[in-house]
């Protein structure tokens, strides 16, 4: 009899502990809709009262306790995983390289004593000041040659006017674009990391019921460059605005071509190509597009192409709709692919080839931005599938290495909670800014050199502004019987 009483007490204790664990996980987890959490809490309490006042099979109690333990573990893990996945960045490590010519006898920092260093005025002032202090403490005497821009800074190295070039790696893409053989003509003696505090530019809203805009900015750092130089924040080669209306469950995707010629939102506000704004950091790209469209961008997500490729590798494949059939050029692996009209199931390499192709189209870059939208749409749809939860650890690893964002935890959980509550599929609408070709001087480059640019079509721009405004205030359609 005593043994039976002890067994009953242990069973009740197990249930009580399981109930407490479940309730605690419900308070910790911010993803479940409130009504679901409250329903689970009330059900657990009612069952506990029934168990006390009425005899219930012990096996049933143990089974229910185990279910609650597993449910608690899942709720704790899902919230913890999302916190790791969406980690708002307050600062970023700027990578600064000391670069010399490939045939230079300089192989370590101490060999640089007494040498002349080249620095660009386009570089962040705080980085230049930091490097002066670093060199003074490390090698003592040195000379400094100040150049107006990154291009002339590189030329001074090529012409042997300086022995060492100080390079903020965020400007690397610019140099490679101007000289594709740059990485073979030079060598990096050392790299130094300096933490920079990111400018607070998030404009918080309640993402469960208020419209908001996210800028997706893609940096085209190819695998061979990333392997040698690491992930860098550089040219904004892909710029897509996601105008998200949680009431209508619609997403307007607006592509802004990289060569769009407009006023920079930083560095004195000179006229330049949009892609060059990326060299000044995400705040500059956000500000530049805000000025162009006269809108507020709430959040940004900046990702490297290599990081995007890794994301699709984790997802295995994505479904991408193509409105044209085409054969691609050979990619860096010397592979060519054919894409048909309609749905294409793409792996990571095929997806990157799909978004990079432009020579196959009469409209060139215009079709490419539509393809970029299609791939992003396919990736988003795959990521919100329940099966993707099984790949959460892989996604966390990729995001932590190759994504910079100012999305807050609260903004993401509100959106996810709303989605779980109503489970309404999202509808995507595509649009793009277009314009005319031109050759113009860019404020971030040499003052006497003209570069290819796209002058935005003012009529198209005005229509996009109206479309974005209308999209944000739209309400769900009322269906009458």
Secondary structure, DSSP 8 states (H G I E B T S, - for coil): -HHHHHHHHHHHHHHHHHHHHHHHHHHH--SS-HHHHHHHHHHHHHHHHHHHHS---HHHHHHHHHHHHHHHHHHHHHHHHHHHHS---SEEEEEEEEEEETT-S--SGGGGTT-EEEEETTS-HHHHHHHHHHHHHHTS--EEEEESSHHHHHHHHHTTS-SEEEEEGGGHHHHHHH-TTHHHHEEEEEEEEEEEE---------TTTS-EEEEEEEE---HHHHHHH------EEEEEEEEEETTTTEEEEEE--TTEEEE-SSGGG-EEEGGGGGGG-HHHHHHHHHHHHT----EEEEEEHHHHHHHHHHH--EEEEESS-EE----TTS---EE-SEEEEE-HHHHHHHHH--TTSTTTHHHHHHHHHHHHHHHHHHHTSGGGGGGHHHHHHHHHHHEEE---HHHHHHHHHHHHHH----EEEEEE--EEEEEEE-TTS-TT-EEEEEEE-HHHHHHHHHHHHHHHH--------
